[in-house]
Amino acid sequence: MIDATPMPGHPIAWAMVGGGQDSQIGPVHRSAAQRDHGLQLVAGAFDIDPVRGRQFGERLGLDAQRCYADYRAMFEAEARRPDGIRAVSIATPNNTHFEICRAALLAGLHVVCEKPLCFTTAEALQLLELSRASRRIVGVAYGYAGHQLMEQAREMVAQGELGEIRIVQMQFSHGFHSEAVEAASAAARWRMDPAHAGPSYVLGDLGTHPLYLSQLVLPGLEIERLMCSRQSFIGSRAPLEDNALALMQYRGGAMGYLWACAVNSGSMHGQRLRVIGSKASLEWWDEHPNQLRHEIQGRPAQVLDRGMDYLHPAARQEDRIGAGHAEGLFEAWANLYRRFALAMHATDRGDSLALGKIRYPDIQAGVEGVRWVENCVRSADAGGVWIDYR
């Protein structure tokens, strides 16, 4: 159990690019990163408007001199300081991720980046090579992976409790964009603009979340072929989709289905992962993240609860409060940032053994998310045909 005592070692001096005033995700990053005292916010380039960004940083309690006009100025100035930053989180629109992440790695910084890392697999592979060459980690903000019952599901699959894996059902389908909300919301508008969002909307913004959860729980499954169909039910969003369905054939014969949607009217969040085996099935729903449904053929369904002694040790080590109390998104993100901080410390001291024991969404996970979106778009734009995955 994590008992709120500070992590070993000094907090890592940390900065943010983006995540400023009116940002939805910025407060989540800041709360999660500093929960266990693994990172400490000391600088930022929070806003495209330098004055507004400086004022925001000062409201956070930062030195005005460390609230920068842009990320380039921040990386250069911090590199000259003896107490300069060692890590940065990127919480900006998608079209900026590649250049900021690249610049951060070249500046010798560890990176936590919102997904997607970039727009193309070729760019993602550049970041992978740069991460290796600079010996710096890149973590990807797949925050739902921090829910402990993901570890329980992974262990149950690994121990053969489900039998042979046959079907993986994934979805992230909310209804909050079932109307053209972007007309009055700048925060929504950029997500539906190809210049800022890239080649997709819901595939990249929503679909990659359950995709990563499936990869976490089922690390042995590899996509062999894929078929995707996507639609723009709000016509002004074309060519970007607000609904998409991807079918995946895995090596060995298992099948995967992923539905990503922002026009599922009435749905609050709708992110689910269901793994179906020859003996049993597991299902997790992020609106009820403290429960994992376990269904064995011919027996009554079981609901496994977070924090209980019958769970695998890996599913209990990040509990922050006893069983029965609900833990939510902020706790999941804090677990993830704790792992990021541990990985940064291990990397800095060259401890490859410790690093190998820390499971977190890394640069390779970021590459695979970009690759999947790219293949989905390729299939959909060819008329929804089966394509070889590459």
SULCORPE-V474249 format. One record per run of one state. SS is the DSSP state (H for helix, E for strand, - for the rest). FROM is the first residue (numbers start at 1). LEN is the number of residues. Records with the same first field share a line. If there is no record, write none. Layout:
BEGIN
SS = FROM-LEN ; FROM-LEN
END
This chain:
BEGIN
- = 1-11 ; 19-7 ; 35-4 ; 46-4 ; 60-4 ; 68-3 ; 80-7 ; 92-2 ; 107-3 ; 114-7 ; 135-3 ; 141-2 ; 147-2 ; 159-6 ; 174-7 ; 184-2 ; 193-1 ; 198-4 ; 218-5 ; 232-3 ; 238-5 ; 251-4 ; 262-9 ; 278-2 ; 289-2 ; 297-5 ; 306-7 ; 316-13 ; 349-3 ; 357-6 ; 382-5 ; 389-2
E = 12-7 ; 39-7 ; 67-1 ; 87-5 ; 110-4 ; 138-3 ; 165-9 ; 223-9 ; 243-8 ; 255-7 ; 271-7 ; 280-6 ; 291-6 ; 302-4 ; 387-2
H = 26-9 ; 50-10 ; 64-3 ; 71-9 ; 94-13 ; 121-14 ; 143-4 ; 149-10 ; 181-3 ; 186-7 ; 194-4 ; 202-16 ; 235-3 ; 286-3 ; 313-3 ; 329-20 ; 352-5 ; 363-19
END
